[in-house]
Amino acid sequence: MFSFRAPPTYPHAEIARALGISVGTVKSRLSRAKSRLRDDLTSGINDGGGIHVATD
């Protein structure tokens, strides 16, 4: 099983400050990245390939 989580030691506000972007942008980019990863992992491999993708 594969689980994707942002490191709990990096709050959204801290990431935003480090990158010079808003907290909302951090959240949307993380959400988009998780969605793309989920799509990539499930595309064509949920046909018995042995990979299970858990969603929140």
PATOR-717127 format. One record per residue (C-alpha): residue number from 0; residue in one letter; x, y, z. Coordinates in steps of 0.5 Angstrom, whole numbers, always signed. Example, Ala and Ser with C-alpha at 12.3 -4.5 7.8 and 13.67 -1.06 7.14 Angstrom:
<lolums>
<lolum><seq>0</seq><type>A</type><xx>+25</xx><yy>-9</yy><zz>+16</zz></lolum>
<lolum><seq>1</seq><type>S</type><xx>+27</xx><yy>-2</yy><zz>+14</zz></lolum>
</lolums>
This chain:
<lolums>
<lolum><seq>0</seq><type>M</type><xx>+0</xx><yy>+0</yy><zz>+0</zz></lolum>
<lolum><seq>1</seq><type>F</type><xx>+2</xx><yy>+7</yy><zz>-2</zz></lolum>
<lolum><seq>2</seq><type>S</type><xx>+0</xx><yy>+13</yy><zz>+2</zz></lolum>
<lolum><seq>3</seq><type>F</type><xx>+2</xx><yy>+20</yy><zz>+0</zz></lolum>
<lolum><seq>4</seq><type>R</type><xx>+2</xx><yy>+25</yy><zz>+6</zz></lolum>
<lolum><seq>5</seq><type>A</type><xx>+6</xx><yy>+32</yy><zz>+7</zz></lolum>
<lolum><seq>6</seq><type>P</type><xx>+11</xx><yy>+32</yy><zz>+12</zz></lolum>
<lolum><seq>7</seq><type>P</type><xx>+7</xx><yy>+34</yy><zz>+19</zz></lolum>
<lolum><seq>8</seq><type>T</type><xx>+14</xx><yy>+38</yy><zz>+21</zz></lolum>
<lolum><seq>9</seq><type>Y</type><xx>+12</xx><yy>+43</yy><zz>+15</zz></lolum>
<lolum><seq>10</seq><type>P</type><xx>+6</xx><yy>+47</yy><zz>+16</zz></lolum>
<lolum><seq>11</seq><type>H</type><xx>+3</xx><yy>+50</yy><zz>+10</zz></lolum>
<lolum><seq>12</seq><type>A</type><xx>+4</xx><yy>+57</yy><zz>+13</zz></lolum>
<lolum><seq>13</seq><type>E</type><xx>+12</xx><yy>+55</yy><zz>+13</zz></lolum>
<lolum><seq>14</seq><type>I</type><xx>+12</xx><yy>+52</yy><zz>+6</zz></lolum>
<lolum><seq>15</seq><type>A</type><xx>+8</xx><yy>+58</yy><zz>+4</zz></lolum>
<lolum><seq>16</seq><type>R</type><xx>+14</xx><yy>+63</yy><zz>+7</zz></lolum>
<lolum><seq>17</seq><type>A</type><xx>+19</xx><yy>+59</yy><zz>+5</zz></lolum>
<lolum><seq>18</seq><type>L</type><xx>+17</xx><yy>+59</yy><zz>-3</zz></lolum>
<lolum><seq>19</seq><type>G</type><xx>+14</xx><yy>+66</yy><zz>-2</zz></lolum>
<lolum><seq>20</seq><type>I</type><xx>+7</xx><yy>+64</yy><zz>-4</zz></lolum>
<lolum><seq>21</seq><type>S</type><xx>+0</xx><yy>+64</yy><zz>-1</zz></lolum>
<lolum><seq>22</seq><type>V</type><xx>-2</xx><yy>+59</yy><zz>+4</zz></lolum>
<lolum><seq>23</seq><type>G</type><xx>-8</xx><yy>+58</yy><zz>-1</zz></lolum>
<lolum><seq>24</seq><type>T</type><xx>-3</xx><yy>+56</yy><zz>-7</zz></lolum>
<lolum><seq>25</seq><type>V</type><xx>+1</xx><yy>+51</yy><zz>-2</zz></lolum>
<lolum><seq>26</seq><type>K</type><xx>-6</xx><yy>+48</yy><zz>-1</zz></lolum>
<lolum><seq>27</seq><type>S</type><xx>-8</xx><yy>+48</yy><zz>-8</zz></lolum>
<lolum><seq>28</seq><type>R</type><xx>-1</xx><yy>+45</yy><zz>-11</zz></lolum>
<lolum><seq>29</seq><type>L</type><xx>-1</xx><yy>+40</yy><zz>-6</zz></lolum>
<lolum><seq>30</seq><type>S</type><xx>-8</xx><yy>+38</yy><zz>-8</zz></lolum>
<lolum><seq>31</seq><type>R</type><xx>-6</xx><yy>+38</yy><zz>-15</zz></lolum>
<lolum><seq>32</seq><type>A</type><xx>+0</xx><yy>+34</yy><zz>-14</zz></lolum>
<lolum><seq>33</seq><type>K</type><xx>-4</xx><yy>+28</yy><zz>-10</zz></lolum>
<lolum><seq>34</seq><type>S</type><xx>-9</xx><yy>+28</yy><zz>-15</zz></lolum>
<lolum><seq>35</seq><type>R</type><xx>-4</xx><yy>+27</yy><zz>-21</zz></lolum>
<lolum><seq>36</seq><type>L</type><xx>+0</xx><yy>+22</yy><zz>-17</zz></lolum>
<lolum><seq>37</seq><type>R</type><xx>-7</xx><yy>+18</yy><zz>-16</zz></lolum>
<lolum><seq>38</seq><type>D</type><xx>-9</xx><yy>+19</yy><zz>-23</zz></lolum>
<lolum><seq>39</seq><type>D</type><xx>-2</xx><yy>+16</yy><zz>-25</zz></lolum>
<lolum><seq>40</seq><type>L</type><xx>-2</xx><yy>+10</yy><zz>-20</zz></lolum>
<lolum><seq>41</seq><type>T</type><xx>-9</xx><yy>+8</yy><zz>-22</zz></lolum>
<lolum><seq>42</seq><type>S</type><xx>-8</xx><yy>+9</yy><zz>-30</zz></lolum>
<lolum><seq>43</seq><type>G</type><xx>-8</xx><yy>+2</yy><zz>-33</zz></lolum>
<lolum><seq>44</seq><type>I</type><xx>-6</xx><yy>-1</yy><zz>-27</zz></lolum>
<lolum><seq>45</seq><type>N</type><xx>-12</xx><yy>-3</yy><zz>-23</zz></lolum>
<lolum><seq>46</seq><type>D</type><xx>-13</xx><yy>-9</yy><zz>-27</zz></lolum>
<lolum><seq>47</seq><type>G</type><xx>-10</xx><yy>-13</yy><zz>-22</zz></lolum>
<lolum><seq>48</seq><type>G</type><xx>-3</xx><yy>-10</yy><zz>-22</zz></lolum>
<lolum><seq>49</seq><type>G</type><xx>-2</xx><yy>-11</yy><zz>-15</zz></lolum>
<lolum><seq>50</seq><type>I</type><xx>-2</xx><yy>-3</yy><zz>-13</zz></lolum>
<lolum><seq>51</seq><type>H</type><xx>-8</xx><yy>-1</yy><zz>-9</zz></lolum>
<lolum><seq>52</seq><type>V</type><xx>-9</xx><yy>+7</yy><zz>-8</zz></lolum>
<lolum><seq>53</seq><type>A</type><xx>-12</xx><yy>+9</yy><zz>-2</zz></lolum>
<lolum><seq>54</seq><type>T</type><xx>-16</xx><yy>+16</yy><zz>-2</zz></lolum>
<lolum><seq>55</seq><type>D</type><xx>-18</xx><yy>+20</yy><zz>+3</zz></lolum>
</lolums>
